[in-house]
Amino acid sequence: MVRPPLTPEERERGRRLGALLREARGTRTPAEVSAASGVSLEALRKIESGRVPTPAFFTVAALAHALDLPLDRLTEQLGRSADGTALTA
């Protein structure tokens, strides 16, 4: 089965997800967040850099929990473009 290519909007959302996770991490190291979430350090680095623009839900949920980042806040922020306007699904 071949996966269809990601749209530019999906790639941008992945970059924004990475930025939001880096911001929420604050002064904690990636290794600390990796250990707290159970997500591998390499996977965390790929997500934060936008190289994995569509990580699995449970991966994002584990990272959000480790970072004390409510999922509803995360989805709200990811549903907006860089200029703050709402995106369509």
C-alpha positions in Angstrom: 0.0 0.0 0.0 1.4 3.3 -1.0 0.8 6.3 1.2 -0.3 9.4 -0.6 2.0 12.4 -0.4 1.4 14.9 2.3 -0.1 18.2 1.4 1.7 21.5 2.0 -0.8 22.2 4.8 0.0 18.8 6.5 3.7 19.5 6.3 3.2 23.0 7.8 1.1 21.6 10.6 3.9 19.2 11.4 6.4 22.0 11.6 4.0 23.9 13.9 3.6 20.8 16.1 7.3 20.5 16.4 7.6 24.2 17.4 4.8 23.9 19.9 6.5 20.9 21.5 9.9 22.6 21.7 8.3 25.6 23.3 6.4 23.5 25.8 9.7 21.6 26.6 11.2 24.9 27.9 14.5 24.3 29.6 14.0 20.5 29.8 16.3 18.5 27.6 15.0 16.3 24.8 16.4 13.3 26.8 14.3 14.3 29.8 11.1 14.6 27.8 11.9 11.3 26.0 12.3 9.5 29.3 9.2 11.0 30.8 7.0 10.2 27.7 8.4 6.9 26.7 8.9 8.3 23.2 12.4 7.6 21.8 14.8 10.4 21.7 15.3 10.0 17.9 11.5 10.1 17.4 11.2 13.2 19.5 14.0 15.0 17.6 12.3 14.1 14.3 8.9 15.4 15.5 10.4 18.6 16.9 12.3 19.3 13.6 9.2 18.6 11.5 10.8 15.5 9.8 7.8 13.5 11.1 4.9 15.8 10.3 2.2 13.3 11.1 3.2 11.3 14.2 0.8 8.8 15.7 -1.9 10.1 18.1 -0.6 8.1 21.0 2.9 9.5 20.5 1.6 13.0 20.5 -0.6 12.2 23.6 2.4 10.8 25.5 4.5 13.9 24.7 1.7 16.3 25.6 1.2 14.4 28.9 4.9 14.6 29.7 5.0 18.3 28.9 1.8 19.1 30.8 0.3 20.4 27.5 -3.4 19.8 27.3 -4.4 18.1 24.0 -7.3 20.5 23.5 -4.9 23.5 23.6 -2.5 21.7 21.3 -5.2 20.9 18.7 -6.6 24.5 19.0 -3.2 25.9 18.2 -2.6 23.5 15.4 -5.9 24.4 13.9 -4.7 28.0 13.2 -2.3 29.2 10.6 0.8 31.1 11.4 -1.1 34.4 11.1 -3.7 33.2 13.6 -6.6 32.5 11.2 -8.5 29.3 11.5 -7.6 26.5 9.1 -10.2 24.3 7.5 -9.9 20.5 7.9 
